[in-house]
Amino acid sequence: MIRPRPWLHAIHPYRPGSHAVTADGSMASNESPLGASPQVALAVAAAAGAAHHYPDPLADTLRAELAHRHDIDPDQILVGNGSDELIYLLAWAYLAHGGHAVCADPAYRMDEISSMVVDARLTRVPLRRWTHDLDAMADIDADIAYVVNPHNPTGTAHTHSALERFAENCRAHLAVFDEAYIDFTDDPDTTTAMPLAREGRAAVLRTFSKIHGLAGLRVGYLVASKEIVETLRTVRAPFSVSTLAQAAAVAALRDEPHRQAVRRHTLEQRTVLTQLLTDAGYQVVPSQANFVLVRATDEDALVDGLAAHGISVRPGSTLGVPGTVRISVPTAKGLSLLQQALG
Ligand SMILES: Cc1ncc(COP(=O)(O)O)c(C=O)c1O
């Protein structure tokens, strides 16, 4: 009988957030409360006519749009089936057969899982005051250092000077900055690592799953040096990003007013959500993302209590932070549900 490779036994599979009965009550997966741009459905319908053709392997139209937007060479961009695919490609290319990764503890779970799949060594550096301990992480001689900025599941973000210092001192061969939530930052001291990626000094991951609301279509991208992109191209499956997903991403990028509306809604409702929870007696970690992490002495009681009101949230114990609950910024109706539940 065939058996899995022995190191796979140590992996706890990823546990996705559960959906509530209603979309308004679903606050477990950091999805867009306003959905995708209406232009996306039109673009997907139009692209469906080409469903019998293989997709463009490198998503050239999308890459050109992204290159223009980030003022970067298209050959420094790789589009993937969500940023999760790109995280796997990095692990296969740079961590398999004796590699070493460093990440925060708790980490974004796919950084951990992909490293463990290729039997890499993984060093977890505990957070300090809910943020990455960048100085301690920089000191570790690894192949890849994963920094999630803003962090999932805490929502904390790093300042420009902290990122610069990290990039300067980092002993890992490659710093990967996962910026899935960067569109939701409003602290002027926080920053993107895109200039570092442009110079080939780091890799940046972005996703269309959050502000663009395309979680169900699976599109993300990596920006890095041309050499890294070329290496990952040799590893990837050629048609991993479907024609519909590519068309949707282009349409989403071109609808800047919708992106702005999602950002506005998220920032406004994040403040209201934080206040609501604070008024109800909970400590909330100040967030720069589209969710908040709430401290709860009885995590199960809070999760179950909200579930009784038709609200699904993410138990912190499934994210490596027991004694907390992660709540995504909801719709306006979702917020009323929460208000009733907490009241
Ligand atoms: C930090 C982080 N990176 C990546 C992802 C996944 O992105 P995608 O849907 O593009 O695979 C998530 C999703 O929750 C995330 O929190």
The ligand as an SDF file (V2000), in Angstrom:
LIG
                    3D

 16 16  0  0  0  0  0  0  0  0999 V2000
   -2.0030   36.7760    4.5000 C   0  0  0  0  0  0  0  0  0  0  0  0
   -2.7460   36.0810    3.4060 C   0  0  0  0  0  0  0  0  0  0  0  0
   -2.1040   35.7510    2.2810 N   0  0  0  0  0  0  0  0  0  0  0  0
   -2.7520   35.1410    1.2740 C   0  0  0  0  0  0  0  0  0  0  0  0
   -4.0850   34.8260    1.3740 C   0  0  0  0  0  0  0  0  0  0  0  0
   -4.7580   34.0530    0.2970 C   0  0  0  0  0  0  0  0  0  0  0  0
   -4.8570   34.7290   -0.8350 O   0  0  0  0  0  0  0  0  0  0  0  0
   -5.4630   34.0130   -2.1080 P   0  0  0  0  0  0  0  0  0  0  0  0
   -6.9240   33.9630   -1.9430 O   0  0  0  0  0  0  0  0  0  0  0  0
   -4.9970   34.9230   -3.2170 O   0  0  0  0  0  0  0  0  0  0  0  0
   -4.8240   32.6580   -2.2270 O   0  0  0  0  0  0  0  0  0  0  0  0
   -4.7960   35.1550    2.5130 C   0  0  0  0  0  0  0  0  0  0  0  0
   -6.2130   34.8030    2.6070 C   0  0  0  0  0  0  0  0  0  0  0  0
   -6.8580   34.8690    3.5860 O   0  0  0  0  0  0  0  0  0  0  0  0
   -4.1120   35.7890    3.5630 C   0  0  0  0  0  0  0  0  0  0  0  0
   -4.7310   36.0870    4.7080 O   0  0  0  0  0  0  0  0  0  0  0  0
  1  2  1  0
  2  3  1  0
  2 15  2  0
  3  4  2  0
  4  5  1  0
  5  6  1  0
  5 12  2  0
  6  7  1  0
  7  8  1  0
  8  9  2  0
  8 10  1  0
  8 11  1  0
 12 13  1  0
 12 15  1  0
 13 14  2  0
 15 16  1  0
M  END
$$$$
